[in-house]
Amino acid sequence: MGRKKSRAAAASAAAPTAWLTTSARTTQQLPAHAPILPPGAEDATSFGAPLEAQVATLADDREGAAVIAARPALTPAEVDAWIAWGERTGFEPQKLARTAWSAHRDNGRLAIESETVAAAIFQRLRPLLPVELDGRRPTGCNPNIRLYKYVADQRFGRHVDQACVLADGSATEYTVLFHLCD
């Protein structure tokens, strides 16, 4: 997970070493009783036991943890379900040349809107989030769920994600990425 920054804030980051900070890994239990599954996937009975995740803060900024890594954050059954669903559904090719306002993009993309998936992600990752950030409390995840596929020589260039104002008036603060491969 990484906290989003405005383009201006990213460009004027005070200390380059802020993105190189690392912490010792700790073990943390992540709740897995609500499976994170794609649309139409059957709920498996193997869910319920918490995941024993290795958690580390990979980068800090003046407000605290800015990049947090947890492994595993999905069960093997969840990973398999997302990969199978993506392959079955198909990916739209995304090609974009780098400009002053956008990153190079060359990959496959599949996007859905799912409050159910967003709620399951939030429930799973809630123990990793701060209780409060700048006087605000985390309340959920963006229902705009995207699945990306990369083959040899494809990439999504370096970029800064922007905050998104959701239908309920709340705004996104972090980007959540699940890697479905090693």
C-alpha positions in Angstrom: 0.0 0.0 0.0 1.3 3.5 -0.7 -0.1 6.8 0.3 -1.1 9.0 -2.6 0.5 12.4 -3.1 -0.4 15.3 -5.3 1.9 15.9 -8.3 3.2 19.0 -6.6 3.9 17.2 -3.3 5.6 14.4 -5.1 7.8 16.7 -7.1 8.8 18.7 -4.1 9.5 15.7 -1.7 12.0 17.2 0.7 14.4 14.3 1.3 15.1 11.7 -1.3 16.0 9.3 1.5 12.4 9.4 2.7 11.5 6.7 0.1 14.4 4.5 1.2 13.4 3.9 4.8 12.8 0.3 5.8 11.6 -1.3 9.1 12.1 -4.7 10.5 9.5 -7.3 9.5 6.9 -8.2 12.0 4.2 -10.9 11.9 0.6 -9.7 12.0 -2.6 -11.6 11.6 -4.9 -10.4 8.8 -8.6 -11.5 9.1 -9.6 -13.8 6.3 -13.2 -14.7 7.2 -14.5 -12.5 4.3 -12.9 -13.8 1.1 -11.6 -11.3 -1.5 -13.0 -12.9 -4.6 -13.8 -11.7 -8.1 -17.4 -11.5 -9.3 -19.1 -14.8 -9.8 -16.4 -16.8 -7.9 -17.7 -19.4 -5.5 -17.1 -18.8 -1.8 -14.7 -21.5 -0.7 -15.0 -23.2 2.7 -11.2 -22.9 3.2 -11.5 -19.3 4.3 -11.8 -18.2 7.9 -8.3 -18.7 9.5 -6.3 -15.5 9.8 -3.4 -15.0 7.5 0.0 -14.8 9.2 1.5 -12.0 7.2 5.0 -10.7 7.3 4.6 -6.9 7.5 7.2 -4.2 6.9 7.1 -0.4 6.4 9.2 0.1 3.2 9.0 3.9 3.3 8.1 6.7 5.7 7.2 10.3 5.3 6.6 13.1 7.8 3.1 11.6 8.6 4.3 8.0 9.2 4.2 4.8 7.2 3.8 5.7 3.5 4.5 2.3 1.9 3.5 -0.9 3.7 4.2 -4.4 2.5 2.3 -7.5 3.8 2.9 -11.0 2.5 0.7 -12.9 2.2 -2.3 -10.6 2.0 -4.4 -13.0 -0.1 -4.9 -16.7 0.3 -3.7 -19.1 -2.4 -7.4 -19.8 -3.3 -8.0 -16.1 -3.7 -5.0 -15.6 -5.9 -6.1 -18.6 -8.1 -9.6 -17.2 -8.3 -8.5 -13.8 -9.5 -6.1 -15.2 -12.1 -8.7 -17.6 -13.5 -11.3 -14.8 -13.6 -9.0 -12.4 -15.3 -8.0 -15.0 -18.0 -11.7 -16.0 -18.5 -12.9 -12.4 -18.7 -10.1 -11.0 -20.8 -7.9 -7.9 -20.5 -8.1 -4.7 -22.6 -4.8 -3.6 -24.0 -3.6 -0.4 -22.5 -0.9 1.5 -24.4 0.1 5.0 -23.5 3.3 6.9 -24.2 4.9 8.9 -21.4 4.0 12.6 -21.4 4.5 15.3 -18.8 1.1 14.3 -17.3 1.0 10.5 -17.7 3.3 7.5 -17.3 4.2 5.0 -20.0 1.7 2.2 -19.9 1.8 -1.0 -21.8 -0.2 -3.8 -20.1 -3.6 -5.5 -20.1 -6.3 -4.1 -17.8 -9.6 -5.3 -16.5 -11.7 -2.9 -14.4 -14.9 -3.5 -12.4 -16.9 -1.5 -9.8 -17.6 -3.7 -6.7 -18.6 -2.5 -3.3 -18.4 -6.1 -2.1 -14.8 -6.6 -3.2 -13.9 -3.1 -1.8 -15.4 -4.0 1.6 -13.6 -7.3 1.8 -10.2 -5.6 1.0 -10.8 -3.0 3.6 -11.7 -5.6 6.2 -8.6 -7.6 5.4 -6.2 -4.6 5.5 -7.8 -2.6 8.3 -5.2 -3.9 10.9 -2.4 -2.3 8.8 -4.0 1.1 8.5 -3.4 4.0 10.9 -6.3 4.7 13.3 -6.2 8.3 12.2 -4.4 10.3 9.5 -4.6 14.2 9.6 -7.7 14.0 11.8 -9.5 11.6 9.4 -10.3 7.9 10.0 -10.1 5.2 7.3 -13.7 4.2 6.3 -13.3 1.9 3.3 -11.7 1.2 -0.1 -12.5 2.5 -3.6 -14.9 0.2 -5.4 -13.0 0.8 -8.7 -11.1 -2.5 -8.7 -8.5 -3.0 -11.5 -6.7 -6.2 -12.5 -3.5 -5.7 -14.6 -1.6 -8.3 -16.6 1.9 -7.9 -17.8 3.8 -10.1 -20.3 7.5 -9.9 -21.2 8.7 -6.3 -21.8 5.4 -4.7 -20.7 5.4 -2.2 -17.9 3.5 0.7 -16.2 6.0 3.5 -15.8 6.8 5.4 -12.6 3.8 7.6 -11.6 2.0 9.1 -8.7 -1.6 8.1 -8.1 -4.1 10.9 -7.5 -6.7 11.0 -4.8 -10.2 10.1 -5.9 -13.4 11.6 -4.5 -16.0 8.8 -4.1 -19.8 8.9 -4.5 -20.2 9.3 -0.7 -17.9 12.4 -0.6 -15.0 10.5 1.0 -11.6 10.7 -0.7 -9.0 8.0 -1.3 -5.7 8.3 0.5 -3.8 5.0 -0.2 -3.3 2.8 -3.2 -3.6 -0.9 -2.6 -1.8 -3.4 -4.8 -2.0 -7.1 -4.7 0.6 -9.0 -6.7 -0.8 -12.3 -7.9 2.6 -13.8 -8.7 6.0 -14.1 -7.1 
